[in-house]
Amino acid sequence: MRSIPLGNSTLQVPVVAVGCMRLNSLDAAQAQRFVQGALDLGANFFDHADIYGGGECESVFADAVGMSPSVRERLILQSKCGIRPGMFDFSREHILASVDAILGRLRTDYLDVLLLHRPDALVEPDEVAAAFDQLEREGKVRHFGVSNQNPRQIDLLKKSVRQPLVANQLQLSITNATMITAGFNVNMENDAAVNRDGGVLDYCRLHDITVQPWSPFQFGFFEGVFLNHPKFPELNATLERIAAQHGVNTTTVAMAWLLRHPAHMQPVTGTTNLERLGDCVRAADVHLTREEWYAILLAAGNTLP
């Protein structure tokens, strides 16, 4: 699979990341087959979070991959921290403790990437900076980023954090594309013109932060997958037509739609089905035309001003 640099770092990553949020739904044999199958596909970037399965997903992954020093060399591991029951916590103590627990469950000495999960309203940038400096100094984390943060929240962190923030994981799909559609509804008196994220897409492009779309096939907030959903007949008909022209299926085209954007995004899959993961990976070799990309956007119910 082709790769891109993660943010402005020297780390080259596959254009499709493997999300591990549901890995604990598999038994040991299924998990091993899925993880090894992902590696066979060239998908060696695995996205975790300490809250996925209450940490169980990271332990399942380590068992499934047969973690060892030689195996670790083949992997790019990302995890997230900061969500606690009933609160968000970016305190120095919580970040450090979370990373130690993550490393223990993954049975590794370091993370390639650590993301701060949902923004903490009580964040002290100096505390985050102190945690990042210690994690970098001790070799426990090599690259840092955020998740679900807008430009001003990132700027606030950068006031103290000296490491480049290389990624921002954000909800984005064909049907959840306000960060795109607001861009061409500037100054219009319609709902699509509402800037809901502070222009985060352009901000990330300007500052070389890789956008990692999560839930790339979902509509709403975990309401369901738009593929083959009766709520989106025009979208699915358009996806089927374009998929037939490219000799792939609609999953591949929906993923290719994200990869076609010039921001050079790295979508994060959510499937534990190896065949479906293969469909996602195949999108790396599909280049949609400008006409196809806009046809898909409009078929989802978006309009041009």
C-alpha positions in Angstrom: 0.0 0.0 0.0 1.3 3.5 -0.8 2.4 5.6 2.1 2.4 9.3 3.1 4.4 11.2 5.7 2.5 11.7 9.0 2.3 15.4 9.4 5.6 17.0 9.0 7.5 14.1 10.5 9.8 11.6 8.8 7.4 8.8 9.7 6.0 7.2 6.6 2.6 5.6 7.2 0.1 3.6 5.0 -2.7 5.8 3.7 -5.3 3.6 5.4 -5.0 2.9 9.2 -6.5 -0.1 10.9 -8.8 0.9 13.7 -8.8 -1.6 16.6 -11.8 -0.3 18.6 -13.8 -3.5 18.1 -11.0 -6.0 18.3 -12.2 -7.5 21.6 -15.4 -8.7 19.8 -13.2 -11.4 18.2 -12.1 -14.6 19.7 -8.3 -15.4 19.8 -8.2 -17.2 16.5 -10.3 -14.6 14.7 -8.2 -11.8 16.1 -5.0 -13.5 14.9 -6.4 -14.0 11.5 -7.5 -10.4 11.2 -4.3 -8.8 12.4 -2.1 -11.1 10.4 -4.3 -10.6 7.3 -4.0 -6.8 7.8 -0.2 -7.1 7.7 -0.4 -9.2 4.6 -2.3 -6.4 3.0 0.4 -3.9 3.9 -1.8 -2.3 6.6 0.7 -2.1 9.4 -0.6 1.1 11.1 -2.8 0.1 14.0 -4.9 2.8 15.8 -5.8 2.1 19.5 -7.1 4.0 22.5 -6.9 3.1 26.1 -10.8 3.2 26.4 -11.3 0.7 23.6 -12.8 -2.3 25.4 -11.5 -0.8 28.6 -8.0 -1.5 27.4 -8.8 -5.1 26.4 -8.4 -4.3 22.7 -4.8 -3.5 23.1 -4.2 -6.8 25.0 -6.1 -8.7 22.4 -3.9 -7.1 19.7 -0.6 -8.0 21.4 -1.7 -11.6 21.7 -3.0 -11.7 18.1 0.2 -10.3 16.6 2.4 -12.4 18.8 4.3 -9.3 20.0 8.0 -9.6 20.2 10.9 -7.3 19.3 11.1 -8.6 15.7 7.3 -8.3 15.3 7.4 -4.8 16.7 9.8 -3.6 14.0 7.1 -4.3 11.4 4.4 -2.3 13.2 3.4 1.3 13.5 1.4 1.7 16.7 -0.8 4.7 17.6 -2.9 5.0 20.8 -4.9 7.7 22.5 -5.5 8.7 26.0 -7.5 11.4 28.0 -11.0 10.0 28.3 -12.0 8.8 31.8 -15.4 7.8 33.1 -17.4 11.0 33.4 -14.6 13.3 32.4 -11.7 14.2 30.1 -8.2 14.4 31.7 -5.1 15.9 30.1 -3.2 16.2 33.4 0.5 15.3 33.4 -0.1 12.5 35.8 -3.0 10.9 33.8 -1.1 11.1 30.5 2.0 9.5 32.0 0.0 6.8 33.8 -2.1 6.1 30.7 0.9 5.6 28.4 2.6 3.2 30.9 -0.6 1.2 31.0 -0.9 1.2 27.2 2.6 0.1 26.7 2.1 -2.7 29.2 -1.0 -4.0 27.4 0.6 -3.7 24.0 3.8 -5.4 25.3 6.0 -2.8 23.7 8.6 -0.2 24.9 7.3 2.7 22.8 4.4 4.1 20.8 5.0 5.5 17.4 2.2 8.0 17.9 0.2 9.2 20.9 -2.9 11.3 20.4 -4.8 13.2 23.1 -8.4 12.1 22.8 -11.4 14.4 23.3 -10.4 17.9 24.4 -10.2 18.5 28.2 -11.9 21.7 29.2 -9.5 21.9 32.2 -6.3 21.4 30.1 -3.2 23.1 31.3 -0.8 23.3 28.3 2.3 23.4 30.5 1.2 20.0 32.1 0.7 18.5 28.6 4.1 19.8 27.6 5.8 18.3 30.7 4.2 14.9 30.0 5.2 15.0 26.3 8.8 16.0 27.2 9.1 13.2 29.7 7.6 10.6 27.3 9.9 11.7 24.5 13.0 11.8 26.8 12.3 8.3 28.1 11.7 7.0 24.6 8.1 5.9 25.3 6.5 8.0 22.5 8.1 9.2 19.3 5.4 11.4 17.8 2.4 13.3 19.2 -0.9 14.5 18.0 -4.5 15.2 19.0 -8.0 14.0 18.3 -11.3 15.9 17.8 -9.6 19.3 18.3 -10.3 22.6 16.6 -7.6 25.2 15.5 -7.7 27.3 18.7 -7.4 24.2 20.9 -4.4 23.1 19.0 -2.9 26.6 19.2 -3.4 26.6 22.9 -1.5 23.4 23.3 1.3 24.6 21.0 1.7 27.6 23.3 3.7 25.2 25.6 4.2 21.9 23.7 7.4 22.0 21.6 6.9 18.7 19.7 5.1 19.0 16.3 1.5 17.8 16.5 1.5 15.5 13.5 -2.1 14.2 13.4 -5.7 15.2 14.2 -8.3 12.5 14.3 -11.7 13.8 13.3 -15.1 12.5 12.3 -15.4 12.7 8.5 -17.3 10.8 5.9 -19.3 11.5 2.7 -22.4 12.1 4.9 -20.5 13.9 7.7 -18.6 16.4 5.6 -19.3 19.8 7.2 -15.6 20.5 7.4 -15.6 20.3 3.6 -19.0 21.8 2.7 -18.6 24.9 4.9 -15.6 25.8 2.8 -17.7 26.6 -0.3 -20.7 28.0 1.5 -18.7 31.0 2.9 -20.9 34.0 3.6 -24.1 32.2 2.6 -27.2 32.5 4.7 -27.8 28.7 5.0 -27.1 25.9 7.4 -24.2 24.6 5.3 -22.3 27.9 5.9 -22.1 27.3 9.6 -18.5 26.8 10.6 -18.7 24.1 13.2 -15.0 23.4 13.6 -13.1 26.7 13.2 -11.9 25.8 9.7 -9.9 22.8 11.0 -9.4 21.2 7.6 -7.6 24.2 6.1 -5.8 24.7 9.4 -4.4 21.2 9.3 -3.3 21.6 5.7 -1.6 24.9 6.5 0.3 23.4 9.5 1.1 20.0 8.0 -1.1 18.1 10.4 -2.5 14.8 8.9 -6.3 14.5 9.2 -7.3 11.0 10.3 -11.0 10.6 9.5 -12.7 8.2 11.9 -16.0 6.5 11.1 -15.4 6.9 7.4 -18.7 5.0 6.5 -20.9 6.2 9.3 -23.7 8.8 9.2 -24.7 10.8 12.2 -23.0 9.9 15.5 -22.9 6.1 15.1 -26.4 6.0 13.6 -25.3 3.4 11.0 -23.3 2.9 7.8 -24.6 4.8 4.8 -23.5 2.0 2.4 -26.6 0.2 1.2 -28.7 2.1 3.7 -32.3 3.0 2.5 -31.9 6.5 3.8 -29.3 7.3 1.0 -30.7 5.8 -2.3 -29.1 8.4 -4.5 -25.7 8.2 -2.8 -25.6 4.4 -3.1 -26.7 4.5 -6.7 -23.9 6.9 -7.5 -21.4 4.9 -5.6 -22.5 1.7 -7.4 -22.2 3.4 -10.8 -18.7 4.8 -10.1 -17.6 1.5 -8.5 -18.6 -0.4 -11.7 -16.5 2.0 -13.8 -13.4 1.4 -11.7 -14.0 -2.4 -11.3 -14.3 -2.2 -7.5 -17.1 -2.2 -4.9 -18.8 0.7 -3.1 -16.7 0.4 0.0 -13.6 1.0 -2.0 -15.1 4.0 -3.7 -16.3 5.6 -0.5 -12.8 5.2 1.0 -11.2 6.5 -2.3 -13.4 9.6 -1.9 -11.6 10.6 1.3 -8.2 9.7 -0.2 -8.9 11.9 -3.2 -8.9 15.1 -1.1 -5.7 17.0 -1.4 -5.2 17.1 2.3 -3.6 13.7 2.0 -5.7 12.2 4.8 -5.2 8.8 6.5 -8.7 7.3 7.1 -9.1 4.9 10.1 -11.2 1.8 9.4 -13.5 0.4 12.0 -14.1 -3.1 10.6 -13.0 -6.4 12.0 -13.9 -8.2 8.7 -10.7 -8.9 6.8 -12.5 -8.9 3.4 -13.9 -5.5 4.1 -10.5 -4.2 5.2 -9.1 -5.4 1.9 -11.8 -3.4 0.1 -10.7 -0.3 2.1 -7.0 -0.9 1.3 -7.8 -1.3 -2.4 -8.9 2.4 -2.4 -5.2 3.4 -2.2 -5.0 2.4 -5.9 -8.3 4.1 -7.0 -8.1 7.8 -8.2 -11.4 9.5 -8.6 -11.8 12.2 -11.1 -13.0 15.7 -10.0 -16.4 14.9 -11.6 -16.7 11.7 -9.7 -15.7 13.2 -6.4 -18.3 16.0 -6.7 -21.0 13.7 -8.0 -20.6 11.6 -4.8 -20.6 14.7 -2.6 -23.8 16.0 -4.2 -25.5 12.6 -4.1 -25.2 12.6 -0.3 -27.6 15.6 -0.2 -25.0 18.4 -0.3 -25.6 21.3 -2.6 -23.4 23.8 -4.3 -24.2 27.5 -3.7 
